[in-house]
Amino acid sequence: MTLIIVIAIIVIIILMLISMYNRLVKLRNNRENAFADIDVQLKQRHDQVQQLVEVVKGYAAHEKSTFELVVKARNEAMGAQTIDDKIAAENRLTSALQGLKVTLEAYPELKANQNFLQLQEEIADLENKLSSVRRYFNSATKELNNAVQTFPSNIIAGMFGFHREVMFDLGETRANLEEAPEIKF
């Protein structure tokens, strides 16, 4: 009878360990799937950024350094391989695009151009979609991180190489959002 109880306990423990491992795998796969959704939006973003730069170049040829920065950031973002590298590269691209937006303020005739307006609208729509898929990705990442860091699944996570993953945050933009705007009269 004691042997049956010991065997039952061992089987229950093994089933719990298998269940925890399978949950970690599902959470990791869910996170990767969420990033695949982001990748689709990022590809569209990269294409439209290139179109936007070409349209603006015709109006503001002397703003070469701004364009070069945007193109460089776009190329880095397109060449990033890992999820972490893509997150960092996309944050740099977002910063470069903000610099381009500031440059555009000096060209009222460009802001009235129909092609520019359409591209600007499409990019704004893409940014909204990206925001949505980033939230989903961060939610999936949070679930995985919680499972990796909480007991007893953290033991299984450590044994099988699961680790805390990076969120897709706003990068340098977050610092700007946390600062109060300066108002001058």
CNS distance restraints for C-alpha pairs under 8 A (distance, minus, plus):
assign (resid   1 and name CA) (resid   5 and name CA) 6.45 0.50 0.50
assign (resid   2 and name CA) (resid   6 and name CA) 6.18 0.50 0.50
assign (resid   3 and name CA) (resid   7 and name CA) 6.07 0.50 0.50
assign (resid   4 and name CA) (resid   8 and name CA) 6.00 0.50 0.50
assign (resid   5 and name CA) (resid   9 and name CA) 6.13 0.50 0.50
assign (resid   6 and name CA) (resid  10 and name CA) 6.18 0.50 0.50
assign (resid   7 and name CA) (resid  11 and name CA) 6.09 0.50 0.50
assign (resid   8 and name CA) (resid  12 and name CA) 6.10 0.50 0.50
assign (resid   9 and name CA) (resid  13 and name CA) 6.14 0.50 0.50
assign (resid  10 and name CA) (resid  14 and name CA) 6.12 0.50 0.50
assign (resid  11 and name CA) (resid  15 and name CA) 6.08 0.50 0.50
assign (resid  12 and name CA) (resid  16 and name CA) 6.15 0.50 0.50
assign (resid  13 and name CA) (resid  17 and name CA) 6.19 0.50 0.50
assign (resid  14 and name CA) (resid  18 and name CA) 6.16 0.50 0.50
assign (resid  15 and name CA) (resid  19 and name CA) 6.03 0.50 0.50
assign (resid  16 and name CA) (resid  20 and name CA) 6.15 0.50 0.50
assign (resid  17 and name CA) (resid  21 and name CA) 6.15 0.50 0.50
assign (resid  17 and name CA) (resid 156 and name CA) 7.17 0.50 0.50
assign (resid  18 and name CA) (resid  22 and name CA) 6.07 0.50 0.50
assign (resid  19 and name CA) (resid  23 and name CA) 6.13 0.50 0.50
assign (resid  20 and name CA) (resid  24 and name CA) 6.28 0.50 0.50
assign (resid  20 and name CA) (resid 153 and name CA) 5.90 0.50 0.50
assign (resid  20 and name CA) (resid 156 and name CA) 7.11 0.50 0.50
assign (resid  21 and name CA) (resid  25 and name CA) 6.31 0.50 0.50
assign (resid  21 and name CA) (resid 153 and name CA) 7.67 0.50 0.50
assign (resid  21 and name CA) (resid 156 and name CA) 6.37 0.50 0.50
assign (resid  21 and name CA) (resid 157 and name CA) 7.39 0.50 0.50
assign (resid  22 and name CA) (resid  26 and name CA) 6.16 0.50 0.50
assign (resid  23 and name CA) (resid  27 and name CA) 6.15 0.50 0.50
assign (resid  24 and name CA) (resid  28 and name CA) 6.13 0.50 0.50
assign (resid  24 and name CA) (resid 144 and name CA) 6.80 0.50 0.50
assign (resid  24 and name CA) (resid 147 and name CA) 6.83 0.50 0.50
assign (resid  24 and name CA) (resid 148 and name CA) 7.44 0.50 0.50
assign (resid  24 and name CA) (resid 157 and name CA) 7.31 0.50 0.50
assign (resid  24 and name CA) (resid 162 and name CA) 7.75 0.50 0.50
assign (resid  25 and name CA) (resid  29 and name CA) 6.10 0.50 0.50
assign (resid  26 and name CA) (resid  30 and name CA) 6.01 0.50 0.50
assign (resid  27 and name CA) (resid  31 and name CA) 6.23 0.50 0.50
assign (resid  27 and name CA) (resid 140 and name CA) 6.93 0.50 0.50
assign (resid  27 and name CA) (resid 141 and name CA) 7.98 0.50 0.50
assign (resid  27 and name CA) (resid 143 and name CA) 6.89 0.50 0.50
assign (resid  27 and name CA) (resid 144 and name CA) 5.26 0.50 0.50
assign (resid  28 and name CA) (resid  32 and name CA) 6.30 0.50 0.50
assign (resid  28 and name CA) (resid 141 and name CA) 7.93 0.50 0.50
assign (resid  28 and name CA) (resid 144 and name CA) 6.27 0.50 0.50
assign (resid  29 and name CA) (resid  33 and name CA) 6.04 0.50 0.50
assign (resid  30 and name CA) (resid  34 and name CA) 6.12 0.50 0.50
assign (resid  30 and name CA) (resid 140 and name CA) 6.35 0.50 0.50
assign (resid  31 and name CA) (resid  35 and name CA) 6.31 0.50 0.50
assign (resid  31 and name CA) (resid 137 and name CA) 6.05 0.50 0.50
assign (resid  31 and name CA) (resid 140 and name CA) 5.01 0.50 0.50
assign (resid  31 and name CA) (resid 141 and name CA) 5.70 0.50 0.50
assign (resid  31 and name CA) (resid 144 and name CA) 7.60 0.50 0.50
assign (resid  32 and name CA) (resid  36 and name CA) 6.28 0.50 0.50
assign (resid  33 and name CA) (resid  37 and name CA) 6.63 0.50 0.50
assign (resid  34 and name CA) (resid  38 and name CA) 6.66 0.50 0.50
assign (resid  34 and name CA) (resid 133 and name CA) 7.10 0.50 0.50
assign (resid  34 and name CA) (resid 136 and name CA) 6.57 0.50 0.50
assign (resid  34 and name CA) (resid 137 and name CA) 4.89 0.50 0.50
assign (resid  34 and name CA) (resid 140 and name CA) 7.20 0.50 0.50
assign (resid  35 and name CA) (resid  39 and name CA) 6.12 0.50 0.50
assign (resid  35 and name CA) (resid  83 and name CA) 7.55 0.50 0.50
assign (resid  35 and name CA) (resid 133 and name CA) 7.99 0.50 0.50
assign (resid  35 and name CA) (resid 134 and name CA) 7.98 0.50 0.50
assign (resid  35 and name CA) (resid 137 and name CA) 6.06 0.50 0.50
assign (resid  36 and name CA) (resid  40 and name CA) 6.53 0.50 0.50
assign (resid  37 and name CA) (resid  41 and name CA) 6.76 0.50 0.50
assign (resid  37 and name CA) (resid 133 and name CA) 6.60 0.50 0.50
assign (resid  38 and name CA) (resid  42 and name CA) 6.06 0.50 0.50
assign (resid  38 and name CA) (resid 130 and name CA) 6.46 0.50 0.50
assign (resid  38 and name CA) (resid 133 and name CA) 5.84 0.50 0.50
assign (resid  38 and name CA) (resid 134 and name CA) 6.75 0.50 0.50
assign (resid  38 and name CA) (resid 137 and name CA) 7.94 0.50 0.50
assign (resid  39 and name CA) (resid  43 and name CA) 6.14 0.50 0.50
assign (resid  40 and name CA) (resid  44 and name CA) 6.62 0.50 0.50
assign (resid  41 and name CA) (resid  45 and name CA) 6.14 0.50 0.50
assign (resid  41 and name CA) (resid 126 and name CA) 6.79 0.50 0.50
assign (resid  41 and name CA) (resid 129 and name CA) 7.27 0.50 0.50
assign (resid  41 and name CA) (resid 130 and name CA) 6.15 0.50 0.50
assign (resid  42 and name CA) (resid  46 and name CA) 6.06 0.50 0.50
assign (resid  42 and name CA) (resid 130 and name CA) 7.56 0.50 0.50
assign (resid  43 and name CA) (resid  47 and name CA) 6.37 0.50 0.50
assign (resid  43 and name CA) (resid  78 and name CA) 7.64 0.50 0.50
assign (resid  44 and name CA) (resid  48 and name CA) 6.23 0.50 0.50
assign (resid  44 and name CA) (resid 126 and name CA) 7.70 0.50 0.50
assign (resid  45 and name CA) (resid  49 and name CA) 5.97 0.50 0.50
assign (resid  45 and name CA) (resid 123 and name CA) 6.80 0.50 0.50
assign (resid  45 and name CA) (resid 126 and name CA) 6.62 0.50 0.50
assign (resid  45 and name CA) (resid 127 and name CA) 7.99 0.50 0.50
assign (resid  46 and name CA) (resid  50 and name CA) 6.37 0.50 0.50
assign (resid  46 and name CA) (resid  74 and name CA) 6.20 0.50 0.50
assign (resid  46 and name CA) (resid  78 and name CA) 7.27 0.50 0.50
assign (resid  47 and name CA) (resid  51 and name CA) 6.52 0.50 0.50
assign (resid  48 and name CA) (resid  52 and name CA) 6.05 0.50 0.50
assign (resid  48 and name CA) (resid 119 and name CA) 7.04 0.50 0.50
assign (resid  48 and name CA) (resid 122 and name CA) 7.91 0.50 0.50
assign (resid  48 and name CA) (resid 123 and name CA) 6.74 0.50 0.50
assign (resid  49 and name CA) (resid  53 and name CA) 6.14 0.50 0.50
assign (resid  49 and name CA) (resid  74 and name CA) 7.65 0.50 0.50
assign (resid  49 and name CA) (resid 123 and name CA) 7.72 0.50 0.50
assign (resid  50 and name CA) (resid  54 and name CA) 6.32 0.50 0.50
assign (resid  50 and name CA) (resid  71 and name CA) 7.25 0.50 0.50
assign (resid  51 and name CA) (resid  55 and name CA) 6.29 0.50 0.50
assign (resid  51 and name CA) (resid 119 and name CA) 7.68 0.50 0.50
assign (resid  52 and name CA) (resid  56 and name CA) 6.16 0.50 0.50
assign (resid  52 and name CA) (resid 116 and name CA) 6.95 0.50 0.50
assign (resid  52 and name CA) (resid 119 and name CA) 6.37 0.50 0.50
assign (resid  52 and name CA) (resid 120 and name CA) 7.60 0.50 0.50
assign (resid  53 and name CA) (resid  57 and name CA) 5.94 0.50 0.50
assign (resid  53 and name CA) (resid  67 and name CA) 6.57 0.50 0.50
assign (resid  53 and name CA) (resid  70 and name CA) 8.00 0.50 0.50
assign (resid  53 and name CA) (resid  71 and name CA) 7.93 0.50 0.50
assign (resid  54 and name CA) (resid  58 and name CA) 6.93 0.50 0.50
assign (resid  55 and name CA) (resid  59 and name CA) 7.44 0.50 0.50
assign (resid  55 and name CA) (resid 115 and name CA) 7.60 0.50 0.50
assign (resid  55 and name CA) (resid 116 and name CA) 6.61 0.50 0.50
assign (resid  56 and name CA) (resid  60 and name CA) 6.13 0.50 0.50
assign (resid  56 and name CA) (resid 110 and name CA) 7.32 0.50 0.50
assign (resid  56 and name CA) (resid 116 and name CA) 7.66 0.50 0.50
assign (resid  57 and name CA) (resid  61 and name CA) 5.20 0.50 0.50
assign (resid  57 and name CA) (resid  63 and name CA) 7.90 0.50 0.50
assign (resid  57 and name CA) (resid  67 and name CA) 7.70 0.50 0.50
assign (resid  59 and name CA) (resid 107 and name CA) 7.71 0.50 0.50
assign (resid  59 and name CA) (resid 110 and name CA) 6.64 0.50 0.50
assign (resid  60 and name CA) (resid 107 and name CA) 7.84 0.50 0.50
assign (resid  63 and name CA) (resid  67 and name CA) 6.66 0.50 0.50
assign (resid  63 and name CA) (resid 103 and name CA) 7.79 0.50 0.50
assign (resid  64 and name CA) (resid  68 and name CA) 6.11 0.50 0.50
assign (resid  65 and name CA) (resid  69 and name CA) 6.14 0.50 0.50
assign (resid  66 and name CA) (resid  70 and name CA) 6.38 0.50 0.50
assign (resid  66 and name CA) (resid  96 and name CA) 7.72 0.50 0.50
assign (resid  66 and name CA) (resid  99 and name CA) 7.05 0.50 0.50
assign (resid  66 and name CA) (resid 100 and name CA) 6.32 0.50 0.50
assign (resid  66 and name CA) (resid 103 and name CA) 7.80 0.50 0.50
assign (resid  67 and name CA) (resid  71 and name CA) 6.08 0.50 0.50
assign (resid  67 and name CA) (resid 100 and name CA) 7.40 0.50 0.50
assign (resid  68 and name CA) (resid  72 and name CA) 5.91 0.50 0.50
assign (resid  69 and name CA) (resid  73 and name CA) 6.09 0.50 0.50
assign (resid  69 and name CA) (resid  96 and name CA) 6.28 0.50 0.50
assign (resid  70 and name CA) (resid  74 and name CA) 6.06 0.50 0.50
assign (resid  70 and name CA) (resid  93 and name CA) 6.51 0.50 0.50
assign (resid  70 and name CA) (resid  96 and name CA) 5.12 0.50 0.50
assign (resid  70 and name CA) (resid  97 and name CA) 6.28 0.50 0.50
assign (resid  70 and name CA) (resid 100 and name CA) 7.47 0.50 0.50
assign (resid  71 and name CA) (resid  75 and name CA) 6.08 0.50 0.50
assign (resid  72 and name CA) (resid  76 and name CA) 6.18 0.50 0.50
assign (resid  73 and name CA) (resid  77 and name CA) 6.11 0.50 0.50
assign (resid  73 and name CA) (resid  89 and name CA) 6.80 0.50 0.50
assign (resid  73 and name CA) (resid  90 and name CA) 7.76 0.50 0.50
assign (resid  73 and name CA) (resid  92 and name CA) 6.08 0.50 0.50
assign (resid  73 and name CA) (resid  93 and name CA) 4.81 0.50 0.50
assign (resid  73 and name CA) (resid  96 and name CA) 6.90 0.50 0.50
assign (resid  74 and name CA) (resid  78 and name CA) 6.16 0.50 0.50
assign (resid  74 and name CA) (resid  89 and name CA) 8.00 0.50 0.50
assign (resid  74 and name CA) (resid  90 and name CA) 7.90 0.50 0.50
assign (resid  74 and name CA) (resid  93 and name CA) 5.88 0.50 0.50
assign (resid  75 and name CA) (resid  79 and name CA) 6.12 0.50 0.50
assign (resid  76 and name CA) (resid  80 and name CA) 6.11 0.50 0.50
assign (resid  76 and name CA) (resid  89 and name CA) 6.05 0.50 0.50
assign (resid  77 and name CA) (resid  86 and name CA) 5.95 0.50 0.50
assign (resid  77 and name CA) (resid  89 and name CA) 4.67 0.50 0.50
assign (resid  77 and name CA) (resid  90 and name CA) 5.60 0.50 0.50
assign (resid  77 and name CA) (resid  93 and name CA) 7.06 0.50 0.50
assign (resid  80 and name CA) (resid  85 and name CA) 5.43 0.50 0.50
assign (resid  80 and name CA) (resid  86 and name CA) 5.05 0.50 0.50
assign (resid  80 and name CA) (resid  89 and name CA) 6.96 0.50 0.50
assign (resid  81 and name CA) (resid  85 and name CA) 6.40 0.50 0.50
assign (resid  81 and name CA) (resid  86 and name CA) 6.62 0.50 0.50
assign (resid  82 and name CA) (resid  86 and name CA) 6.11 0.50 0.50
assign (resid  83 and name CA) (resid  87 and name CA) 6.17 0.50 0.50
assign (resid  84 and name CA) (resid  88 and name CA) 6.37 0.50 0.50
assign (resid  84 and name CA) (resid 166 and name CA) 6.76 0.50 0.50
assign (resid  85 and name CA) (resid  89 and name CA) 6.07 0.50 0.50
assign (resid  86 and name CA) (resid  90 and name CA) 5.92 0.50 0.50
assign (resid  87 and name CA) (resid  91 and name CA) 6.26 0.50 0.50
assign (resid  87 and name CA) (resid 168 and name CA) 5.92 0.50 0.50
assign (resid  88 and name CA) (resid  92 and name CA) 6.47 0.50 0.50
assign (resid  88 and name CA) (resid 171 and name CA) 7.64 0.50 0.50
assign (resid  89 and name CA) (resid  93 and name CA) 6.25 0.50 0.50
assign (resid  90 and name CA) (resid  94 and name CA) 6.09 0.50 0.50
assign (resid  91 and name CA) (resid  95 and name CA) 6.36 0.50 0.50
assign (resid  91 and name CA) (resid 170 and name CA) 6.55 0.50 0.50
assign (resid  91 and name CA) (resid 171 and name CA) 5.54 0.50 0.50
assign (resid  91 and name CA) (resid 172 and name CA) 7.13 0.50 0.50
assign (resid  91 and name CA) (resid 173 and name CA) 7.94 0.50 0.50
assign (resid  92 and name CA) (resid  96 and name CA) 6.23 0.50 0.50
assign (resid  93 and name CA) (resid  97 and name CA) 6.10 0.50 0.50
assign (resid  94 and name CA) (resid  98 and name CA) 6.32 0.50 0.50
assign (resid  95 and name CA) (resid  99 and name CA) 6.53 0.50 0.50
assign (resid  95 and name CA) (resid 172 and name CA) 7.32 0.50 0.50
assign (resid  95 and name CA) (resid 173 and name CA) 6.98 0.50 0.50
assign (resid  96 and name CA) (resid 100 and name CA) 6.38 0.50 0.50
assign (resid  97 and name CA) (resid 101 and name CA) 6.22 0.50 0.50
assign (resid  98 and name CA) (resid 102 and name CA) 6.47 0.50 0.50
assign (resid  99 and name CA) (resid 103 and name CA) 6.39 0.50 0.50
assign (resid 100 and name CA) (resid 104 and name CA) 6.19 0.50 0.50
assign (resid 101 and name CA) (resid 105 and name CA) 6.66 0.50 0.50
assign (resid 102 and name CA) (resid 106 and name CA) 7.71 0.50 0.50
assign (resid 103 and name CA) (resid 107 and name CA) 7.85 0.50 0.50
assign (resid 104 and name CA) (resid 108 and name CA) 7.89 0.50 0.50
assign (resid 104 and name CA) (resid 110 and name CA) 7.67 0.50 0.50
assign (resid 104 and name CA) (resid 111 and name CA) 7.59 0.50 0.50
assign (resid 107 and name CA) (resid 111 and name CA) 6.60 0.50 0.50
assign (resid 108 and name CA) (resid 112 and name CA) 6.60 0.50 0.50
assign (resid 109 and name CA) (resid 113 and name CA) 6.63 0.50 0.50
assign (resid 110 and name CA) (resid 116 and name CA) 6.88 0.50 0.50
assign (resid 111 and name CA) (resid 116 and name CA) 6.64 0.50 0.50
assign (resid 111 and name CA) (resid 117 and name CA) 6.58 0.50 0.50
assign (resid 112 and name CA) (resid 116 and name CA) 7.57 0.50 0.50
assign (resid 112 and name CA) (resid 117 and name CA) 6.91 0.50 0.50
assign (resid 113 and name CA) (resid 117 and name CA) 6.16 0.50 0.50
assign (resid 114 and name CA) (resid 118 and name CA) 6.14 0.50 0.50
assign (resid 115 and name CA) (resid 119 and name CA) 6.19 0.50 0.50
assign (resid 116 and name CA) (resid 120 and name CA) 5.95 0.50 0.50
assign (resid 117 and name CA) (resid 121 and name CA) 6.12 0.50 0.50
assign (resid 118 and name CA) (resid 122 and name CA) 6.19 0.50 0.50
assign (resid 119 and name CA) (resid 123 and name CA) 6.06 0.50 0.50
assign (resid 120 and name CA) (resid 124 and name CA) 6.13 0.50 0.50
assign (resid 121 and name CA) (resid 125 and name CA) 6.20 0.50 0.50
assign (resid 122 and name CA) (resid 126 and name CA) 6.17 0.50 0.50
assign (resid 123 and name CA) (resid 127 and name CA) 6.09 0.50 0.50
assign (resid 124 and name CA) (resid 128 and name CA) 6.36 0.50 0.50
assign (resid 125 and name CA) (resid 129 and name CA) 6.37 0.50 0.50
assign (resid 126 and name CA) (resid 130 and name CA) 6.00 0.50 0.50
assign (resid 127 and name CA) (resid 131 and name CA) 6.07 0.50 0.50
assign (resid 128 and name CA) (resid 132 and name CA) 6.41 0.50 0.50
assign (resid 129 and name CA) (resid 133 and name CA) 6.35 0.50 0.50
assign (resid 130 and name CA) (resid 134 and name CA) 5.91 0.50 0.50
assign (resid 131 and name CA) (resid 135 and name CA) 6.29 0.50 0.50
assign (resid 132 and name CA) (resid 136 and name CA) 6.54 0.50 0.50
assign (resid 133 and name CA) (resid 137 and name CA) 6.07 0.50 0.50
assign (resid 134 and name CA) (resid 138 and name CA) 5.98 0.50 0.50
assign (resid 134 and name CA) (resid 168 and name CA) 6.40 0.50 0.50
assign (resid 135 and name CA) (resid 139 and name CA) 6.10 0.50 0.50
assign (resid 136 and name CA) (resid 140 and name CA) 6.23 0.50 0.50
assign (resid 137 and name CA) (resid 141 and name CA) 6.06 0.50 0.50
assign (resid 137 and name CA) (resid 167 and name CA) 7.78 0.50 0.50
assign (resid 137 and name CA) (resid 168 and name CA) 7.42 0.50 0.50
assign (resid 138 and name CA) (resid 142 and name CA) 5.96 0.50 0.50
assign (resid 138 and name CA) (resid 167 and name CA) 5.47 0.50 0.50
assign (resid 138 and name CA) (resid 168 and name CA) 6.26 0.50 0.50
assign (resid 139 and name CA) (resid 143 and name CA) 6.31 0.50 0.50
assign (resid 140 and name CA) (resid 144 and name CA) 6.33 0.50 0.50
assign (resid 141 and name CA) (resid 145 and name CA) 6.02 0.50 0.50
assign (resid 141 and name CA) (resid 165 and name CA) 6.51 0.50 0.50
assign (resid 141 and name CA) (resid 166 and name CA) 7.36 0.50 0.50
assign (resid 141 and name CA) (resid 167 and name CA) 6.41 0.50 0.50
assign (resid 142 and name CA) (resid 146 and name CA) 5.99 0.50 0.50
assign (resid 142 and name CA) (resid 167 and name CA) 7.78 0.50 0.50
assign (resid 143 and name CA) (resid 147 and name CA) 6.28 0.50 0.50
assign (resid 144 and name CA) (resid 148 and name CA) 6.09 0.50 0.50
assign (resid 144 and name CA) (resid 164 and name CA) 7.57 0.50 0.50
assign (resid 144 and name CA) (resid 165 and name CA) 7.77 0.50 0.50
assign (resid 145 and name CA) (resid 149 and name CA) 6.04 0.50 0.50
assign (resid 145 and name CA) (resid 163 and name CA) 7.40 0.50 0.50
assign (resid 145 and name CA) (resid 164 and name CA) 5.08 0.50 0.50
assign (resid 145 and name CA) (resid 165 and name CA) 6.41 0.50 0.50
assign (resid 146 and name CA) (resid 150 and name CA) 5.95 0.50 0.50
assign (resid 147 and name CA) (resid 153 and name CA) 6.08 0.50 0.50
assign (resid 147 and name CA) (resid 154 and name CA) 6.76 0.50 0.50
assign (resid 148 and name CA) (resid 153 and name CA) 6.23 0.50 0.50
assign (resid 148 and name CA) (resid 154 and name CA) 4.81 0.50 0.50
assign (resid 148 and name CA) (resid 157 and name CA) 5.55 0.50 0.50
assign (resid 148 and name CA) (resid 158 and name CA) 7.90 0.50 0.50
assign (resid 148 and name CA) (resid 162 and name CA) 6.63 0.50 0.50
assign (resid 148 and name CA) (resid 163 and name CA) 6.20 0.50 0.50
assign (resid 148 and name CA) (resid 164 and name CA) 6.47 0.50 0.50
assign (resid 149 and name CA) (resid 153 and name CA) 7.40 0.50 0.50
assign (resid 149 and name CA) (resid 154 and name CA) 5.11 0.50 0.50
assign (resid 149 and name CA) (resid 164 and name CA) 7.44 0.50 0.50
assign (resid 150 and name CA) (resid 154 and name CA) 5.38 0.50 0.50
assign (resid 151 and name CA) (resid 155 and name CA) 7.02 0.50 0.50
assign (resid 152 and name CA) (resid 156 and name CA) 7.37 0.50 0.50
assign (resid 153 and name CA) (resid 157 and name CA) 6.07 0.50 0.50
assign (resid 154 and name CA) (resid 158 and name CA) 6.02 0.50 0.50
assign (resid 155 and name CA) (resid 159 and name CA) 6.28 0.50 0.50
assign (resid 156 and name CA) (resid 160 and name CA) 6.23 0.50 0.50
assign (resid 157 and name CA) (resid 161 and name CA) 5.94 0.50 0.50
assign (resid 157 and name CA) (resid 162 and name CA) 4.64 0.50 0.50
assign (resid 157 and name CA) (resid 163 and name CA) 6.81 0.50 0.50
assign (resid 158 and name CA) (resid 162 and name CA) 6.03 0.50 0.50
assign (resid 158 and name CA) (resid 163 and name CA) 7.21 0.50 0.50
assign (resid 169 and name CA) (resid 174 and name CA) 7.79 0.50 0.50
assign (resid 170 and name CA) (resid 174 and name CA) 5.17 0.50 0.50
assign (resid 171 and name CA) (resid 175 and name CA) 7.71 0.50 0.50
assign (resid 172 and name CA) (resid 176 and name CA) 7.07 0.50 0.50
assign (resid 173 and name CA) (resid 177 and name CA) 6.39 0.50 0.50
assign (resid 174 and name CA) (resid 178 and name CA) 6.22 0.50 0.50
assign (resid 175 and name CA) (resid 179 and name CA) 6.51 0.50 0.50
